């Protein structure tokens, strides 16, 4: 690889300006999920692989750094910058597109993506998922995937800080 070549996975990182052109290249049914994905762990990668297995392509919305701070996860969060979190997600085989959002919720992004399936982890009830009413209104489905591994970034950080 030439010294300054961009890794192939970087092409999976999109902006709102070029989202539509990338969406039309994806296989359907289109699956959408979102989160902070601050320190990627086994629970994250397992969940993302399960979400991807539900459809043809997986789009992951990632909270901006400011959005993460507004979530009340702590003044020192996120640990990893948005650019780093997006690059790590884009490098996963299960992820087809990664896009950031700065709002407190991904509702506007969900409406722009118009996924066939909206997926969140097992700590979310379907009725509580932002965008679930929208996805159901256009004939899509909404899933809460049970956790296979009890891991969390918050718990990992507590252990590290001991």
C-alpha positions as CSV (number, residue, x, y, z in Angstrom):
1,X,0.0,0.0,0.0
2,X,1.4,3.4,-0.9
3,X,2.5,5.5,2.1
4,X,-0.5,7.8,2.1
5,X,-3.2,5.6,0.7
6,X,-6.6,5.6,2.4
7,X,-7.7,2.2,3.7
8,X,-10.7,0.8,1.8
9,X,-13.0,0.8,4.9
10,X,-12.8,4.6,5.0
11,X,-15.1,4.7,2.0
12,X,-17.9,3.4,4.3
13,X,-17.8,6.7,6.3
14,X,-20.4,9.0,4.8
15,X,-21.7,12.5,5.4
16,X,-25.3,13.8,5.2
17,X,-24.3,15.4,1.9
18,X,-23.5,12.1,0.2
19,X,-25.7,9.7,2.2
20,X,-28.3,9.3,-0.5
21,X,-25.8,8.3,-3.2
22,X,-24.3,5.6,-0.9
23,X,-27.7,4.3,0.2
24,X,-28.8,3.4,-3.3
25,X,-25.7,1.2,-3.6
26,X,-26.7,-1.0,-0.6
27,X,-28.5,-4.3,-0.5
28,X,-32.0,-4.4,1.0
29,X,-33.5,-5.0,3.4
30,X,-31.6,-2.1,4.9
31,X,-30.9,-2.3,8.7
32,X,-30.2,0.7,10.9
33,X,-28.8,1.0,14.4
34,X,-27.1,3.7,16.3
35,X,-25.0,4.4,19.4
36,X,-21.9,6.0,20.9
37,X,-19.6,2.9,20.4
38,X,-17.0,4.7,22.5
39,X,-14.7,1.7,23.3
40,X,-15.7,-1.1,21.0
41,X,-16.0,-4.4,22.9
42,X,-17.3,-8.0,22.3
43,X,-20.9,-7.0,23.1
44,X,-20.8,-4.3,20.4
45,X,-19.3,-6.5,17.6
46,X,-21.6,-9.4,18.4
47,X,-24.7,-7.1,18.4
48,X,-23.6,-5.5,15.1
49,X,-23.1,-8.8,13.5
50,X,-26.5,-10.0,14.6
51,X,-28.1,-6.7,13.3
52,X,-26.4,-7.2,10.0
53,X,-27.6,-10.8,9.7
54,X,-31.2,-9.5,9.8
55,X,-30.9,-7.7,6.4
56,X,-28.8,-7.0,3.3
57,X,-26.9,-4.0,4.6
58,X,-26.2,-2.3,7.9
59,X,-26.0,1.5,8.4
60,X,-24.7,2.6,11.8
61,X,-25.5,6.1,13.1
62,X,-22.8,7.4,15.6
63,X,-23.4,10.0,18.2
64,X,-21.0,13.0,17.7
65,X,-18.7,13.9,20.6
66,X,-21.0,16.6,21.8
67,X,-24.0,14.3,21.6
68,X,-22.2,11.7,23.7
69,X,-21.5,14.4,26.3
70,X,-25.1,15.4,26.4
71,X,-26.1,11.8,27.1
72,X,-24.8,12.1,30.7
73,X,-22.1,9.4,30.3
74,X,-19.5,11.6,32.1
75,X,-17.5,14.7,31.4
76,X,-14.6,12.6,30.1
77,X,-16.6,10.8,27.5
78,X,-16.3,9.9,24.8
79,X,-12.8,8.5,25.3
80,X,-12.3,8.0,21.6
81,X,-13.0,10.9,19.1
82,X,-15.8,10.7,16.6
83,X,-13.4,10.2,13.7
84,X,-11.7,7.3,15.6
85,X,-15.0,5.6,16.6
86,X,-16.3,5.9,13.0
87,X,-13.1,4.4,11.5
88,X,-13.2,1.4,13.9
89,X,-16.9,0.7,13.1
90,X,-16.2,1.1,9.3
91,X,-13.5,-1.5,9.5
92,X,-16.0,-4.2,10.7
93,X,-17.2,-6.6,8.0
94,X,-20.7,-6.4,9.4
95,X,-21.0,-2.6,8.9
96,X,-21.8,-1.2,5.4
97,X,-22.1,2.5,6.1
98,X,-21.2,4.8,9.1
99,X,-22.6,8.3,9.5
100,X,-22.5,10.7,12.4
101,X,-25.4,12.7,13.9
102,X,-25.1,15.6,16.3
103,X,-28.7,15.7,17.7
104,X,-29.6,14.0,21.0
105,X,-31.5,11.3,19.1
106,X,-31.0,9.8,15.6
107,X,-34.6,10.5,14.5
108,X,-33.7,12.8,11.6
109,X,-31.1,10.4,10.5
110,X,-33.6,7.5,10.6
111,X,-36.0,9.5,8.5
112,X,-33.3,10.2,6.0
113,X,-32.1,6.6,5.8
114,X,-35.6,5.1,5.8
115,X,-34.5,1.7,6.9
116,X,-36.5,-1.5,6.5
117,X,-35.4,-2.6,9.9
118,X,-34.6,-0.6,13.0
119,X,-32.5,-2.5,15.6
120,X,-31.2,-1.7,19.1
121,X,-29.7,-3.8,21.9
122,X,-31.6,-5.8,24.4
123,X,-31.7,-2.9,26.9
124,X,-34.2,-1.1,24.6
125,X,-37.9,-2.0,24.5
126,X,-39.3,-1.7,20.9
127,X,-41.8,0.9,22.1
128,X,-39.0,3.1,23.5
129,X,-36.8,3.1,20.4
130,X,-36.5,6.5,18.8
131,X,-37.8,6.2,15.2
132,X,-39.8,3.0,15.8
133,X,-43.1,4.7,14.9
134,X,-41.7,6.1,11.7
135,X,-40.2,2.8,10.6
136,X,-43.4,0.9,11.3
137,X,-45.4,3.6,9.5
138,X,-43.6,2.8,6.2
139,X,-43.9,-0.9,6.6
140,X,-40.6,-1.7,8.3
141,X,-39.8,-3.8,11.4
142,X,-38.3,-3.0,14.7
143,X,-36.2,-5.4,16.8
144,X,-34.5,-5.4,20.2
145,X,-31.7,-7.9,20.1
146,X,-31.0,-9.7,23.4
147,X,-27.5,-9.3,24.8
148,X,-25.3,-12.4,24.5
149,X,-22.5,-10.9,26.5
150,X,-22.9,-8.6,29.5
151,X,-20.3,-6.0,28.6
152,X,-20.4,-2.2,28.7
153,X,-18.0,0.6,28.1
154,X,-19.1,2.2,31.4
155,X,-18.3,-1.0,33.3
156,X,-14.9,-1.3,31.5
157,X,-14.0,2.2,32.4
158,X,-14.9,1.7,36.1
159,X,-12.6,-1.3,36.2
160,X,-9.8,0.5,34.5
161,X,-10.0,3.4,36.9
162,X,-9.8,1.2,40.0
